Amino acid sequence: MAEVSTRPISTKDMIIHAVAGLNERKGSNPIAIKKYLSDHYDLSQSRAVMITKLLRRAPDEGWLTQMSGSGASSGSYFKLSPEVRKMMQKTEAEESNKKEKEPQQSRAKTRASSETGKRRASKSAEKDLQAAKKKRAQSAKSPKEKATAKKKTG
């Protein structure tokens, strides 16, 4: 479940990703942030302590906005500051531009492979429908046939 990257991610970046990932209307409280981080990253005990310290300093440094509460208590709620939100949108736009510049050959290959998968799926679906129709036809006997079948067995 831990994220794998070539370079270690800073605790500040982890918190920013957590607040962005939670995307709560009121803001994210420290307990929810810590839970998100423990679910998505491998956290050591020293990093867990650092999270609380960073949450206390974040409004002063300007990368998080404190919506309510004081410090990093459980009644505090944090949102991303507008500057950080703009930076994240820029990086997302750059990543999407990189994906669009992907060579046309690889796109053609993925299209071809997905089309063959669709064909296989449609053939198996047709076989399933035919088998279901046969079962229905066998079980849909007239009441006279059912009565005679019971007399023969009974």
C-alpha positions in Angstrom: 0.0 0.0 0.0 3.0 2.3 0.4 3.7 4.6 -2.5 6.9 3.7 -4.4 9.0 6.5 -5.8 12.6 7.1 -6.8 13.2 9.8 -4.2 11.8 10.0 -0.7 8.8 12.3 -0.3 8.9 15.0 2.4 6.4 15.0 5.3 5.2 18.4 4.1 4.4 16.9 0.7 2.6 14.0 2.3 0.4 16.3 4.3 -0.4 18.3 1.2 -1.4 15.2 -0.7 -3.5 14.0 2.2 -5.5 17.2 2.5 -5.9 17.2 -1.3 -6.9 13.6 -1.3 -9.4 13.9 1.5 -11.0 17.0 -0.1 -13.4 17.7 2.7 -15.7 20.7 2.5 -15.0 21.9 6.1 -11.3 21.0 5.9 -9.4 18.0 7.2 -8.8 17.5 10.8 -5.4 16.1 12.1 -6.8 12.7 12.9 -8.1 12.2 9.4 -4.8 13.5 7.9 -2.8 11.0 10.1 -5.1 8.1 9.2 -4.8 8.9 5.4 -1.0 9.1 5.7 -0.8 5.8 7.6 -3.0 4.1 4.9 -1.0 5.5 2.0 2.6 5.7 3.3 4.9 3.9 5.6 5.2 6.1 8.6 7.8 5.8 11.3 7.2 7.1 14.8 9.4 10.2 14.3 7.4 11.1 11.2 4.1 10.8 13.1 5.4 13.3 15.6 6.7 15.6 12.8 3.2 15.6 11.3 1.7 17.3 14.4 4.6 19.9 14.5 4.1 20.7 10.8 0.4 21.1 11.2 1.0 23.6 14.0 3.4 25.6 11.8 1.5 25.3 8.5 -0.8 28.3 8.8 2.1 30.6 9.7 4.2 29.3 6.8 1.2 29.7 4.5 0.9 26.3 2.8 -2.2 25.4 4.8 -5.2 27.5 5.9 -6.6 26.8 9.3 -10.4 26.9 9.1 -11.2 26.4 12.8 -9.6 25.5 16.1 -6.1 26.3 17.3 -2.8 24.4 16.9 -3.1 20.8 15.8 -5.9 19.8 18.2 -8.6 17.4 17.1 -11.0 20.3 16.7 -8.8 22.0 14.1 -9.6 21.8 10.4 -7.1 22.6 7.6 -7.5 23.3 3.9 -4.9 23.9 1.2 -3.9 27.5 0.7 -4.8 29.1 -2.7 -1.1 29.2 -3.7 -0.6 25.5 -3.1 -3.8 24.7 -4.9 -2.7 26.6 -7.9 0.7 24.8 -7.9 -1.0 21.4 -7.7 -3.2 22.3 -10.7 -0.2 23.3 -12.7 1.6 20.1 -12.0 -1.5 18.1 -12.9 -1.8 20.0 -16.2 1.9 19.3 -17.0 1.4 15.6 -16.3 -1.6 15.4 -18.5 0.4 17.2 -21.3 3.1 14.6 -21.0 0.6 11.8 -21.4 -0.9 13.5 -24.5 2.6 13.6 -26.1 2.7 9.8 -26.0 3.6 8.3 -29.4 0.7 7.3 -31.7 2.0 3.8 -32.2 1.5 2.8 -28.5 -2.0 4.2 -28.6 -2.8 2.1 -31.7 -1.5 -1.0 -29.9 -3.7 -0.4 -26.8 -6.7 0.2 -29.0 -6.2 -3.0 -30.9 -5.7 -5.0 -27.7 -8.8 -3.6 -26.2 -10.9 -4.3 -29.3 -9.8 -8.0 -29.2 -10.7 -8.1 -25.5 -14.2 -6.7 -26.4 -14.7 -9.4 -29.1 -13.8 -12.1 -26.6 -16.1 -10.7 -24.0 -19.0 -10.4 -26.5 -18.5 -14.1 -27.6 -18.6 -15.4 -24.1 -21.6 -13.3 -23.3 -23.4 -14.8 -26.3 -22.6 -18.3 -25.1 -23.9 -17.5 -21.7 -27.2 -16.2 -23.2 -27.6 -19.3 -25.3 -27.1 -21.5 -22.3 -29.6 -19.5 -20.2 -32.2 -19.8 -23.0 -31.7 -23.6 -23.1 -32.2 -23.9 -19.3 -35.4 -21.8 -19.5 -36.7 -23.9 -22.4 -36.1 -27.1 -20.5 -37.7 -25.8 -17.3 -40.7 -24.3 -19.1 -42.8 -27.4 -19.5 -46.5 -27.4 -19.6 -48.5 -28.4 -16.5 -49.6 -31.7 -18.1 -46.0 -32.6 -18.8 -45.1 -31.8 -15.2 -47.9 -34.0 -13.9 -47.0 -36.9 -16.0 -43.4 -36.6 -15.0 -44.4 -36.7 -11.3 -46.6 -39.8 -11.8 -43.8 -41.7 -13.6 -41.3 -41.0 -10.8 -43.8 -41.4 -7.9 
